[in-house]
Amino acid sequence: MRENKRIEDYREYLHQKELSENTIQVYVRQAGLLLEYLKGRAATKKVMLEYKRRLLGQNKKITSTNLYIVAVNSYLKYAGLKECTIKTERVQRQHCLENVISMKEYQEMLSCAKASGREKYYYIIRVMVFTGIRVSEFSSLTVEVLPLGRFAVGNKGKTRDIYLPDRLVSELTEYCRTEQITSGVIFKGNRGKAIHRTSIYKMLIRLAGMAGIEKQKAHPHSFRHLFALTYMKQYADLTDLADLLGHSSLETTRIYTTTTAEEKRSRLNNLKF
């Protein structure tokens, strides 16, 4: 009971810091796992280094492990144990994108969505590709913003505008008319609230299977990558793209100026020796 109270107090503390709900979920889960590991023991520096080795031993991506470490450190600081925080692992700068869906594969998934009567997912995919939106930002896409052609989203303490091209506005307006969605969030889950990222992810995996596309290419961020790559090929404006994607640093966006891993392999295959 005492640990549950501690976790709930921590959850409230995170809410007070105005973190996003998704971030809060990750931080609270990692705090709970840490307390479960400690089993009442004091969180000393030595114990936390052991815990870090445990995290590294889970064979997760370094980026995922670092996210867990940041979450754990957040709880340690909250608990007044800043001296016990642990360092994240250094990550080599990524020089190319892996598992990015191609334009042809995107169109094949659209066809499968349409043919199978999954209109909602057809338009969700369209929105992702046309705007580069994050899945967590779909809750801000409402009927009311369609006439405006843009809407504001908050993420990681920042606010940015997401712009809706005229063609997409027309398609979404027709979709809302057909589905009799007259106000509020356009894409909802079974409980009437904004559709959850897990539901979108599962449906993308299903559509990828139907279309014969590698499932690792069907994650929501893959469509954000496709948007960014297509934008760069057409306009080559890194600063504008960073603004559209909500990146704080151009270094984050610069990955879209490089070739993908698939393109690199293709170029090597075409070398004449």
N, C-alpha and C positions, 0 to 999 in steps of 0.2 A: 504493500500500500504506500509505503514511504517513497519508494522509487517512482511509482505512478504519479504521486503528487509532485515529485521533483521534475518529472518529464512534462507534466501539464503546465507547471510554472515556467519551464523553459520555453514551451510552445508559445505561451502568452508573451514572454520576453521577445521572441522572434517576431511575433505579430506587431509588437510595439515598435520594432525596428523597421516595420513596413517592408519586410521581405516578401517575395512572391510566395504563393501557396505551394507551388512545386518545390521551391527551395526549402521552405519550412518542413515539408514532408521528408525530404532527404536528410536535413539536419536532425530532425527529431528521431528518425529511424536510426541514424548512426549513433546518436546519444544513447538510445535504448540498447543498441548492440554493445556499446562500450560498457554500460552499467551491468549488462548481463555477463560480460567477460570478467569484469572486476569482482563480481559477487561479494560486494561489501569491502573489498580491499581498498587501500588508499591508492590513488592514481599518482604514483611517484614517477620521476623521469625514467627510471629503469623499467618500470612496468609499462610505461607508454612506448618505449623503444621496442619492447617485446610485442606490444600490440601492433606496432607499425610493421614488424616482421610478419606478423600474422596476416595483416592486410595484403602485404606484398606477396605472400604465399598463396593467395586466392587466385592467382593467374588472371587477374582482370587487366584491362588496358591500363597503362600508367595514368592516362587522363582520368579514368574512373577512380583509381586508387587515390590520386591526388585530391579528387573531389571529396572522397571519404575522409581524408586527412584534414582538409579544410573544415569539414563539418565537425569532426572530432575536436579540432582546435577551438572552434567556436564555442562548443560546450565547455571545454576546459577553462576558457577565459570567463565564461559566464559563471562558472563554479569557483572562480578566484584562484585557479591553478594555472595561470599563464606560464609559470616557470616549467610546467610539464608538457607544454605544447611540442609537437614534433614537426620536422621539416618535410616538405613535399619533395618528391623525386624530380630531378631535372629531366625535361622532355626535349629530345632532339627536335629541332624545327622541321615541320613537315614540308616536303618539297613538291608533293603532288597529292592529288585526291584519289582515294581508292573507292571502288564500288559506287560510282556515280551512275545514275540511270541515264540512258541516252534518250534523245528526242524520239527515236523510233520506238524504244521500249515504253516510254511515257505514253505515246499514242496507242500502243497495243493495250496497255492497262486501261486507258480511257475506253477503248472499244469493248473490252471485257466488262467494264463497269456498266456501260450502256446496254450491252446485249443481255446482261444478267438482271437488268432492272434495278441496279443499285445507283439510282439517280443522285442520291445524297453524296455518295463517294466519288461519283463522276465530277461533281462540282467542287468538292473539297480538293481534289487533285488539281482542278483548274485554278482554284484560288492559290494553292501553294506554288504552282509554276508561274502564274502571272504576277505574283507579288513578292515571293521569297519569305512569306510569313512563317513564323514559328508556330508549332501546333498549339502551344500554350496561349497564343494570341487570338485564337479563333473566337474566344468568348466576347471579344470586342467588336466582332463583325456582326452588325445588326441590320435590320431592315431600314432603320432610320438613317444610317450613314450612306446608303446607296445613292441617294440624290446628290450627296456632297462629293462623292467620288474619292473620299479618303476618310481615315479614322485614326485616332491616336491610341497608342498602346504604351503601357508602362512595363519595363523589364529591367531588373538589376539597378533600380534607382534612377533609371533614365526614361524619358518619354520621347517617342518618335512618331512620325506620321507614316501610315501605310497607304499607298496610293492605289486606286482601283481604275484600271484602264476602262474606257467607255465600253469596249466589247464585253468585258467581264461584268460590268454593271448591268448591261442589257440581259446577259445570260442569267445572272442572279435574280434580277427583277422578274424575269419570266418563270424561273424556278419557284420563287416565293409565291407568285400568282397561282401556279399550278398546284403547289402544296398547301395553299391557303395559309401561308405564314404572313401575318399582317403586321407584326411588331416584334421587337426584341431580337434575341440571338437567332441567327439563321440556321445554324447547324446544331441540333440538340441530340442528346442521348435518350435512352429509354425513360429516364425519370424527368424529362422535361428541362433539364439543365444543359448548359453548354457541353457538347460532346467531349468525352475524355480522351486524352492522348492515347491511352491503351487501346481504346476501341478503334481509333484511326489506324494505329500500328497493325492491329490484328487483321483489319480489313485489307490493308495494303499487302500484307503477306499472302492473304487469300487470293487477291487479284493477281499478284505476281505468279502464284502457282497456276492459276487458270491460264495466264498468258505465256507460261513457260519461261519466265524470267527469274534469274537468280534472286533468291529471297533476300540476300544481304544487300541488294540494291533497292529494296522496297521500303526502306525506313523513311520517315517523313523528311529528315534533313537532306536526303538525296534529292528531293524535288527543289529544296532551297538552293542546293548546289547547282542544279540544272538552270534555275532562274539566273543565278549569279554568273555562271559560265556563258550563258546565252547573251546576257547583258554586256559582258566584257567583250565578247566577239563582235557585237554590233556597234557598241559605243566607245569601248576602251577608256572609260572614265572611272578610274579607281576611287576618286574622292566621292563622286556621286553614288557609286555602288556601296561604299562604306556607310554612307548616310542612309541609303535605302534598307540596308541589312541591320542597321543599328550597331555597327562596330565602333568601339572607342578608338581603336588604333588601326591605321592603314596596314600595319604588319599582319593583322588578322585577315584582312581582305586580300592581301597580296597573293595568297595561295591561288586565287582565281586568275592570276596572270600567267601561271605555269601550266604546262600540259598535264593531263591526267595520267595516271599510271598506265591505263589502257592505251593512250595515245603514244606514250613513250615506248611501250612494247611493240606497237604497230610500226613505229618509225624504225626500230631496230630490225624488224622483220623485212622491211623494204630496202635495207642497205644492200648494195651490190658489192660483193667481194670476189 
